[in-house]
Amino acid sequence: MKPDTVDDPDRQPIERAHLNDPTDTSSRVFRYSAAPELTALMRRYWIPVWSVPDGEESVQRVLQYPVCLAVIAQDYARFYGITSGLSRTTLRGKGWAVGVMFTPAAGRLLTHTPVAAFTDRFVDLRDIFGDAGARLTDEVRIAMATSPRAPESHRAAMDLFDDMLRPYASIDDEGRLINQVVAYVEDNSDVLRVEQVRNEFGLSERALQRLVHRRIGLTPKWLIQRRRLQEAAGRLREHAIPLAEMAAMLGYADQPHFVRDFAKVVGMTPAAFAQQYGL
């Protein structure tokens, strides 16, 4: 299987969720699609491999998608809930990680509890998968040890994950519904109000609130705001658009509301972000 990335390691596409400096070439991310039988449970794999010069660090900033993650690296193995704000990971030296981006349905299936228990926190992979998680960690580290950039190493590590995850592949009706709700919000830029989501799926306000809280741990309003902020970051990176015009495009009442929302989550104003991270 070929990775979903480009051949030039110095110029990779940046997803709308990622706020990283486009000039930082210290890491390369290989992305692979999920196996066909696991697409309801997981979106994809991502495998970052980095080499940061001595004495320096590379900070990876992400407006996380509304999904849980599993990550195995050389020195940790973790299950992550959804980060409601901005996620930061600092890379130093040389290293690698193998990550699974699950679907919105997966968190409750894997943890057997409302996903709100994991919002803004992580636990050891063994806390979720027990001895199977410990074995997986050891085997993935062996697979990645000698050639972390090699497709063969990636395939071996992903096969190990696939084998452990297959027993969870059957998604319940509510899981299918939350996958559809999130896809609707993420794929439609004109979805700006919770009422639109309710009408699309024929859900009452309370039913939608409870669904999103059980399966994602946050609120329908957060889903829409997260998509808008991701979209804003992409537009700020690629286009010189007046902020008032961008605020209107994203459905904000006015420019100050947009600036406040963006700065509160990202930690800098839209103008500062565009100046620092624009292509």
Buried (B, 14 or more C-beta within 10 A) or exposed (E): EEBBBEEEBEEBEBBBBBBBBBEEBBBBBBBBBBBEEBBBBBBBBBBBBBBBEEEEEBEBBBBBBBBBBBBBBEEEBBBBBBBBEBBEEEBBEEBBBBBBBBBBBBBBBBBEEBBBEBBEEBBBBBEBBEEBBBBBBEBBBEBBEEEBEEBEBBEBBBEBBBEBBEEBBEBEEBBEBBBBBBEBBBEEEEBBEBEBBBEBBEBEEEEBBEBBBBBBBBBBEBBBBBBBBBBBBBBBBEEEBEBEEBBBBBBBEEBEEBBEBBBEBBBBBBEBBBEEBEE
